[in-house]
Amino acid sequence: MDIAGLSIAMNGGKVKQQASLALMKMAMNKGKENAQAMTEMIEKSVNPNIGQNLDVRG
């Protein structure tokens, strides 16, 4: 294999790695956004009065 071919092959691998890392970063950011949204929904849905009293009939 000549130097030019080796250079092209190495750059191709580098491009694939960069694309893979960019995709991974996008997925991580989306996961972080989803976690923040879920946390906000949970905080808004919490009612402090629920579960304080238990009515038992026998």
PyMOL Python script that loads the backbone (N, CA, C, O; Angstrom):
from pymol import cmd

cmd.read_pdbstr("""\
ATOM      1  N   MET A   1       0.859  -1.176   0.000  1.00  0.00           N
ATOM      2  CA  MET A   1       0.000   0.000   0.000  1.00  0.00           C
ATOM      3  C   MET A   1       0.900   1.232   0.000  1.00  0.00           C
ATOM      4  O   MET A   1       1.871   1.300   0.753  1.00  0.00           O
ATOM      5  N   ASP A   2       0.581   2.169  -0.819  1.00  0.00           N
ATOM      6  CA  ASP A   2       1.399   3.379  -0.892  1.00  0.00           C
ATOM      7  C   ASP A   2       0.989   4.375   0.207  1.00  0.00           C
ATOM      8  O   ASP A   2      -0.008   4.176   0.900  1.00  0.00           O
ATOM      9  N   ILE A   3       1.757   5.415   0.344  1.00  0.00           N
ATOM     10  CA  ILE A   3       1.528   6.408   1.401  1.00  0.00           C
ATOM     11  C   ILE A   3       0.207   7.145   1.188  1.00  0.00           C
ATOM     12  O   ILE A   3      -0.503   7.434   2.150  1.00  0.00           O
ATOM     13  N   ALA A   4      -0.122   7.447  -0.059  1.00  0.00           N
ATOM     14  CA  ALA A   4      -1.379   8.151  -0.341  1.00  0.00           C
ATOM     15  C   ALA A   4      -2.575   7.294   0.055  1.00  0.00           C
ATOM     16  O   ALA A   4      -3.525   7.788   0.662  1.00  0.00           O
ATOM     17  N   GLY A   5      -2.526   6.025  -0.287  1.00  0.00           N
ATOM     18  CA  GLY A   5      -3.621   5.117   0.076  1.00  0.00           C
ATOM     19  C   GLY A   5      -3.748   4.965   1.575  1.00  0.00           C
ATOM     20  O   GLY A   5      -4.855   4.937   2.113  1.00  0.00           O
ATOM     21  N   LEU A   6      -2.616   4.866   2.250  1.00  0.00           N
ATOM     22  CA  LEU A   6      -2.624   4.757   3.705  1.00  0.00           C
ATOM     23  C   LEU A   6      -3.201   6.019   4.331  1.00  0.00           C
ATOM     24  O   LEU A   6      -3.965   5.943   5.293  1.00  0.00           O
ATOM     25  N   SER A   7      -2.845   7.160   3.798  1.00  0.00           N
ATOM     26  CA  SER A   7      -3.354   8.440   4.301  1.00  0.00           C
ATOM     27  C   SER A   7      -4.866   8.531   4.134  1.00  0.00           C
ATOM     28  O   SER A   7      -5.573   8.970   5.041  1.00  0.00           O
ATOM     29  N   ILE A   8      -5.354   8.115   2.971  1.00  0.00           N
ATOM     30  CA  ILE A   8      -6.801   8.144   2.718  1.00  0.00           C
ATOM     31  C   ILE A   8      -7.527   7.203   3.678  1.00  0.00           C
ATOM     32  O   ILE A   8      -8.572   7.555   4.226  1.00  0.00           O
ATOM     33  N   ALA A   9      -6.979   6.019   3.878  1.00  0.00           N
ATOM     34  CA  ALA A   9      -7.598   5.048   4.781  1.00  0.00           C
ATOM     35  C   ALA A   9      -7.627   5.570   6.211  1.00  0.00           C
ATOM     36  O   ALA A   9      -8.630   5.415   6.909  1.00  0.00           O
ATOM     37  N   MET A  10      -6.541   6.184   6.649  1.00  0.00           N
ATOM     38  CA  MET A  10      -6.484   6.709   8.020  1.00  0.00           C
ATOM     39  C   MET A  10      -7.463   7.867   8.200  1.00  0.00           C
ATOM     40  O   MET A  10      -8.123   7.968   9.234  1.00  0.00           O
ATOM     41  N   ASN A  11      -7.557   8.741   7.195  1.00  0.00           N
ATOM     42  CA  ASN A  11      -8.492   9.860   7.282  1.00  0.00           C
ATOM     43  C   ASN A  11      -9.937   9.385   7.266  1.00  0.00           C
ATOM     44  O   ASN A  11     -10.792   9.961   7.939  1.00  0.00           O
ATOM     45  N   GLY A  12     -10.210   8.336   6.499  1.00  0.00           N
ATOM     46  CA  GLY A  12     -11.554   7.759   6.480  1.00  0.00           C
ATOM     47  C   GLY A  12     -11.947   7.251   7.851  1.00  0.00           C
ATOM     48  O   GLY A  12     -13.078   7.447   8.295  1.00  0.00           O
ATOM     49  N   GLY A  13     -11.019   6.603   8.516  1.00  0.00           N
ATOM     50  CA  GLY A  13     -11.286   6.119   9.874  1.00  0.00           C
ATOM     51  C   GLY A  13     -11.489   7.261  10.842  1.00  0.00           C
ATOM     52  O   GLY A  13     -12.323   7.177  11.744  1.00  0.00           O
ATOM     53  N   LYS A  14     -10.737   8.323  10.662  1.00  0.00           N
ATOM     54  CA  LYS A  14     -10.865   9.487  11.535  1.00  0.00           C
ATOM     55  C   LYS A  14     -12.227  10.152  11.356  1.00  0.00           C
ATOM     56  O   LYS A  14     -12.850  10.582  12.327  1.00  0.00           O
ATOM     57  N   VAL A  15     -12.683  10.230  10.103  1.00  0.00           N
ATOM     58  CA  VAL A  15     -13.996  10.831   9.821  1.00  0.00           C
ATOM     59  C   VAL A  15     -15.100   9.997  10.457  1.00  0.00           C
ATOM     60  O   VAL A  15     -16.035  10.545  11.041  1.00  0.00           O
ATOM     61  N   LYS A  16     -14.999   8.672  10.347  1.00  0.00           N
ATOM     62  CA  LYS A  16     -15.999   7.801  10.960  1.00  0.00           C
ATOM     63  C   LYS A  16     -16.031   7.981  12.475  1.00  0.00           C
ATOM     64  O   LYS A  16     -17.103   8.007  13.081  1.00  0.00           O
ATOM     65  N   GLN A  17     -14.858   8.103  13.079  1.00  0.00           N
ATOM     66  CA  GLN A  17     -14.778   8.284  14.526  1.00  0.00           C
ATOM     67  C   GLN A  17     -15.392   9.622  14.939  1.00  0.00           C
ATOM     68  O   GLN A  17     -16.115   9.694  15.933  1.00  0.00           O
ATOM     69  N   GLN A  18     -15.107  10.676  14.180  1.00  0.00           N
ATOM     70  CA  GLN A  18     -15.665  11.986  14.493  1.00  0.00           C
ATOM     71  C   GLN A  18     -17.180  11.984  14.352  1.00  0.00           C
ATOM     72  O   GLN A  18     -17.880  12.579  15.171  1.00  0.00           O
ATOM     73  N   ALA A  19     -17.685  11.324  13.330  1.00  0.00           N
ATOM     74  CA  ALA A  19     -19.133  11.232  13.141  1.00  0.00           C
ATOM     75  C   ALA A  19     -19.771  10.454  14.282  1.00  0.00           C
ATOM     76  O   ALA A  19     -20.837  10.824  14.774  1.00  0.00           O
ATOM     77  N   SER A  20     -19.121   9.387  14.699  1.00  0.00           N
ATOM     78  CA  SER A  20     -19.632   8.578  15.804  1.00  0.00           C
ATOM     79  C   SER A  20     -19.670   9.382  17.104  1.00  0.00           C
ATOM     80  O   SER A  20     -20.639   9.305  17.859  1.00  0.00           O
ATOM     81  N   LEU A  21     -18.616  10.150  17.357  1.00  0.00           N
ATOM     82  CA  LEU A  21     -18.585  10.979  18.563  1.00  0.00           C
ATOM     83  C   LEU A  21     -19.649  12.069  18.517  1.00  0.00           C
ATOM     84  O   LEU A  21     -20.277  12.364  19.534  1.00  0.00           O
ATOM     85  N   ALA A  22     -19.854  12.664  17.361  1.00  0.00           N
ATOM     86  CA  ALA A  22     -20.882  13.699  17.229  1.00  0.00           C
ATOM     87  C   ALA A  22     -22.263  13.120  17.490  1.00  0.00           C
ATOM     88  O   ALA A  22     -23.088  13.751  18.150  1.00  0.00           O
ATOM     89  N   LEU A  23     -22.517  11.927  16.979  1.00  0.00           N
ATOM     90  CA  LEU A  23     -23.798  11.266  17.198  1.00  0.00           C
ATOM     91  C   LEU A  23     -23.984  10.936  18.675  1.00  0.00           C
ATOM     92  O   LEU A  23     -25.077  11.098  19.219  1.00  0.00           O
ATOM     93  N   MET A  24     -22.916  10.472  19.322  1.00  0.00           N
ATOM     94  CA  MET A  24     -22.979  10.145  20.744  1.00  0.00           C
ATOM     95  C   MET A  24     -23.266  11.392  21.580  1.00  0.00           C
ATOM     96  O   MET A  24     -24.045  11.334  22.532  1.00  0.00           O
ATOM     97  N   LYS A  25     -22.642  12.515  21.232  1.00  0.00           N
ATOM     98  CA  LYS A  25     -22.887  13.766  21.949  1.00  0.00           C
ATOM     99  C   LYS A  25     -24.331  14.209  21.798  1.00  0.00           C
ATOM    100  O   LYS A  25     -24.947  14.681  22.753  1.00  0.00           O
ATOM    101  N   MET A  26     -24.873  14.054  20.581  1.00  0.00           N
ATOM    102  CA  MET A  26     -26.270  14.417  20.355  1.00  0.00           C
ATOM    103  C   MET A  26     -27.194  13.554  21.207  1.00  0.00           C
ATOM    104  O   MET A  26     -28.145  14.061  21.800  1.00  0.00           O
ATOM    105  N   ALA A  27     -26.921  12.269  21.268  1.00  0.00           N
ATOM    106  CA  ALA A  27     -27.740  11.359  22.067  1.00  0.00           C
ATOM    107  C   ALA A  27     -27.636  11.692  23.555  1.00  0.00           C
ATOM    108  O   ALA A  27     -28.637  11.649  24.271  1.00  0.00           O
ATOM    109  N   MET A  28     -26.448  12.019  24.014  1.00  0.00           N
ATOM    110  CA  MET A  28     -26.269  12.366  25.421  1.00  0.00           C
ATOM    111  C   MET A  28     -27.006  13.657  25.764  1.00  0.00           C
ATOM    112  O   MET A  28     -27.628  13.760  26.821  1.00  0.00           O
ATOM    113  N   ASN A  29     -26.935  14.640  24.870  1.00  0.00           N
ATOM    114  CA  ASN A  29     -27.641  15.896  25.107  1.00  0.00           C
ATOM    115  C   ASN A  29     -29.151  15.684  25.134  1.00  0.00           C
ATOM    116  O   ASN A  29     -29.848  16.271  25.960  1.00  0.00           O
ATOM    117  N   LYS A  30     -29.650  14.853  24.239  1.00  0.00           N
ATOM    118  CA  LYS A  30     -31.090  14.559  24.208  1.00  0.00           C
ATOM    119  C   LYS A  30     -31.505  13.838  25.480  1.00  0.00           C
ATOM    120  O   LYS A  30     -32.568  14.118  26.034  1.00  0.00           O
ATOM    121  N   GLY A  31     -30.679  12.918  25.946  1.00  0.00           N
ATOM    122  CA  GLY A  31     -30.968  12.215  27.193  1.00  0.00           C
ATOM    123  C   GLY A  31     -30.989  13.169  28.373  1.00  0.00           C
ATOM    124  O   GLY A  31     -31.826  13.043  29.267  1.00  0.00           O
ATOM    125  N   LYS A  32     -30.072  14.120  28.377  1.00  0.00           N
ATOM    126  CA  LYS A  32     -30.029  15.106  29.455  1.00  0.00           C
ATOM    127  C   LYS A  32     -31.279  15.986  29.432  1.00  0.00           C
ATOM    128  O   LYS A  32     -31.857  16.284  30.478  1.00  0.00           O
ATOM    129  N   GLU A  33     -31.693  16.398  28.226  1.00  0.00           N
ATOM    130  CA  GLU A  33     -32.903  17.208  28.091  1.00  0.00           C
ATOM    131  C   GLU A  33     -34.124  16.438  28.578  1.00  0.00           C
ATOM    132  O   GLU A  33     -34.973  16.992  29.277  1.00  0.00           O
ATOM    133  N   ASN A  34     -34.215  15.157  28.210  1.00  0.00           N
ATOM    134  CA  ASN A  34     -35.342  14.336  28.643  1.00  0.00           C
ATOM    135  C   ASN A  34     -35.359  14.183  30.163  1.00  0.00           C
ATOM    136  O   ASN A  34     -36.422  14.225  30.781  1.00  0.00           O
ATOM    137  N   ALA A  35     -34.196  14.008  30.757  1.00  0.00           N
ATOM    138  CA  ALA A  35     -34.120  13.860  32.209  1.00  0.00           C
ATOM    139  C   ALA A  35     -34.551  15.147  32.909  1.00  0.00           C
ATOM    140  O   ALA A  35     -35.250  15.099  33.921  1.00  0.00           O
ATOM    141  N   GLN A  36     -34.137  16.291  32.375  1.00  0.00           N
ATOM    142  CA  GLN A  36     -34.534  17.564  32.964  1.00  0.00           C
ATOM    143  C   GLN A  36     -36.041  17.773  32.844  1.00  0.00           C
ATOM    144  O   GLN A  36     -36.684  18.225  33.792  1.00  0.00           O
ATOM    145  N   ALA A  37     -36.598  17.448  31.695  1.00  0.00           N
ATOM    146  CA  ALA A  37     -38.041  17.597  31.493  1.00  0.00           C
ATOM    147  C   ALA A  37     -38.815  16.684  32.434  1.00  0.00           C
ATOM    148  O   ALA A  37     -39.836  17.082  32.995  1.00  0.00           O
ATOM    149  N   MET A  38     -38.326  15.462  32.603  1.00  0.00           N
ATOM    150  CA  MET A  38     -39.001  14.522  33.491  1.00  0.00           C
ATOM    151  C   MET A  38     -38.930  15.000  34.940  1.00  0.00           C
ATOM    152  O   MET A  38     -39.903  14.886  35.686  1.00  0.00           O
ATOM    153  N   THR A  39     -37.779  15.532  35.332  1.00  0.00           N
ATOM    154  CA  THR A  39     -37.625  16.051  36.683  1.00  0.00           C
ATOM    155  C   THR A  39     -38.580  17.217  36.924  1.00  0.00           C
ATOM    156  O   THR A  39     -39.186  17.313  37.991  1.00  0.00           O
ATOM    157  N   GLU A  40     -38.716  18.094  35.948  1.00  0.00           N
ATOM    158  CA  GLU A  40     -39.637  19.220  36.071  1.00  0.00           C
ATOM    159  C   GLU A  40     -41.079  18.733  36.183  1.00  0.00           C
ATOM    160  O   GLU A  40     -41.850  19.257  36.987  1.00  0.00           O
ATOM    161  N   MET A  41     -41.445  17.738  35.384  1.00  0.00           N
ATOM    162  CA  MET A  41     -42.806  17.213  35.454  1.00  0.00           C
ATOM    163  C   MET A  41     -43.083  16.600  36.821  1.00  0.00           C
ATOM    164  O   MET A  41     -44.163  16.788  37.381  1.00  0.00           O
ATOM    165  N   ILE A  42     -42.119  15.874  37.353  1.00  0.00           N
ATOM    166  CA  ILE A  42     -42.294  15.252  38.665  1.00  0.00           C
ATOM    167  C   ILE A  42     -42.436  16.313  39.746  1.00  0.00           C
ATOM    168  O   ILE A  42     -43.278  16.187  40.635  1.00  0.00           O
ATOM    169  N   GLU A  43     -41.615  17.359  39.674  1.00  0.00           N
ATOM    170  CA  GLU A  43     -41.683  18.422  40.673  1.00  0.00           C
ATOM    171  C   GLU A  43     -43.030  19.143  40.620  1.00  0.00           C
ATOM    172  O   GLU A  43     -43.572  19.513  41.661  1.00  0.00           O
ATOM    173  N   LYS A  44     -43.568  19.344  39.434  1.00  0.00           N
ATOM    174  CA  LYS A  44     -44.853  20.040  39.290  1.00  0.00           C
ATOM    175  C   LYS A  44     -46.020  19.162  39.710  1.00  0.00           C
ATOM    176  O   LYS A  44     -47.049  19.677  40.146  1.00  0.00           O
ATOM    177  N   SER A  45     -45.881  17.857  39.588  1.00  0.00           N
ATOM    178  CA  SER A  45     -47.002  16.965  39.868  1.00  0.00           C
ATOM    179  C   SER A  45     -47.085  16.550  41.334  1.00  0.00           C
ATOM    180  O   SER A  45     -48.054  15.909  41.742  1.00  0.00           O
ATOM    181  N   VAL A  46     -46.096  16.904  42.114  1.00  0.00           N
ATOM    182  CA  VAL A  46     -46.087  16.475  43.512  1.00  0.00           C
ATOM    183  C   VAL A  46     -47.092  17.300  44.297  1.00  0.00           C
ATOM    184  O   VAL A  46     -47.059  18.531  44.273  1.00  0.00           O
ATOM    185  N   ASN A  47     -47.984  16.608  44.990  1.00  0.00           N
ATOM    186  CA  ASN A  47     -48.955  17.245  45.870  1.00  0.00           C
ATOM    187  C   ASN A  47     -48.580  16.847  47.295  1.00  0.00           C
ATOM    188  O   ASN A  47     -48.688  15.672  47.644  1.00  0.00           O
ATOM    189  N   PRO A  48     -48.147  17.783  48.117  1.00  0.00           N
ATOM    190  CA  PRO A  48     -47.676  17.426  49.460  1.00  0.00           C
ATOM    191  C   PRO A  48     -48.764  16.874  50.371  1.00  0.00           C
ATOM    192  O   PRO A  48     -48.451  16.274  51.399  1.00  0.00           O
ATOM    193  N   ASN A  49     -50.044  17.063  50.019  1.00  0.00           N
ATOM    194  CA  ASN A  49     -51.136  16.580  50.877  1.00  0.00           C
ATOM    195  C   ASN A  49     -51.500  15.125  50.611  1.00  0.00           C
ATOM    196  O   ASN A  49     -52.206  14.506  51.407  1.00  0.00           O
ATOM    197  N   ILE A  50     -51.032  14.586  49.517  1.00  0.00           N
ATOM    198  CA  ILE A  50     -51.365  13.191  49.196  1.00  0.00           C
ATOM    199  C   ILE A  50     -50.557  12.252  50.065  1.00  0.00           C
ATOM    200  O   ILE A  50     -49.346  12.412  50.218  1.00  0.00           O
ATOM    201  N   GLY A  51     -51.237  11.272  50.631  1.00  0.00           N
ATOM    202  CA  GLY A  51     -50.561  10.252  51.406  1.00  0.00           C
ATOM    203  C   GLY A  51     -50.357  10.572  52.868  1.00  0.00           C
ATOM    204  O   GLY A  51     -49.739   9.790  53.590  1.00  0.00           O
ATOM    205  N   GLN A  52     -50.867  11.712  53.322  1.00  0.00           N
ATOM    206  CA  GLN A  52     -50.692  12.063  54.737  1.00  0.00           C
ATOM    207  C   GLN A  52     -51.715  11.353  55.610  1.00  0.00           C
ATOM    208  O   GLN A  52     -51.425  11.044  56.766  1.00  0.00           O
ATOM    209  N   ASN A  53     -52.892  11.091  55.088  1.00  0.00           N
ATOM    210  CA  ASN A  53     -53.944  10.436  55.865  1.00  0.00           C
ATOM    211  C   ASN A  53     -54.311   9.116  55.220  1.00  0.00           C
ATOM    212  O   ASN A  53     -54.283   8.975  53.997  1.00  0.00           O
ATOM    213  N   LEU A  54     -54.654   8.162  56.051  1.00  0.00           N
ATOM    214  CA  LEU A  54     -55.063   6.849  55.563  1.00  0.00           C
ATOM    215  C   LEU A  54     -56.375   6.516  56.225  1.00  0.00           C
ATOM    216  O   LEU A  54     -56.449   6.376  57.446  1.00  0.00           O
ATOM    217  N   ASP A  55     -57.428   6.385  55.411  1.00  0.00           N
ATOM    218  CA  ASP A  55     -58.749   6.025  55.926  1.00  0.00           C
ATOM    219  C   ASP A  55     -58.892   4.506  55.829  1.00  0.00           C
ATOM    220  O   ASP A  55     -58.793   3.928  54.747  1.00  0.00           O
ATOM    221  N   VAL A  56     -59.124   3.880  56.966  1.00  0.00           N
ATOM    222  CA  VAL A  56     -59.292   2.433  56.990  1.00  0.00           C
ATOM    223  C   VAL A  56     -60.665   2.120  57.532  1.00  0.00           C
ATOM    224  O   VAL A  56     -61.037   2.578  58.612  1.00  0.00           O
ATOM    225  N   ARG A  57     -61.423   1.334  56.775  1.00  0.00           N
ATOM    226  CA  ARG A  57     -62.748   0.901  57.229  1.00  0.00           C
ATOM    227  C   ARG A  57     -62.725  -0.605  57.364  1.00  0.00           C
ATOM    228  O   ARG A  57     -62.206  -1.320  56.507  1.00  0.00           O
ATOM    229  N   GLY A  58     -63.295  -1.064  58.451  1.00  0.00           N
ATOM    230  CA  GLY A  58     -63.242  -2.499  58.688  1.00  0.00           C
ATOM    231  C   GLY A  58     -64.543  -3.172  58.779  1.00  0.00           C
ATOM    232  O   GLY A  58     -64.597  -4.386  58.978  1.00  0.00           O
TER     233      GLY A  58
END
""", "prot")
cmd.dss("prot")
cmd.show_as("cartoon", "prot")
cmd.util.cbc("prot")
cmd.orient("prot")
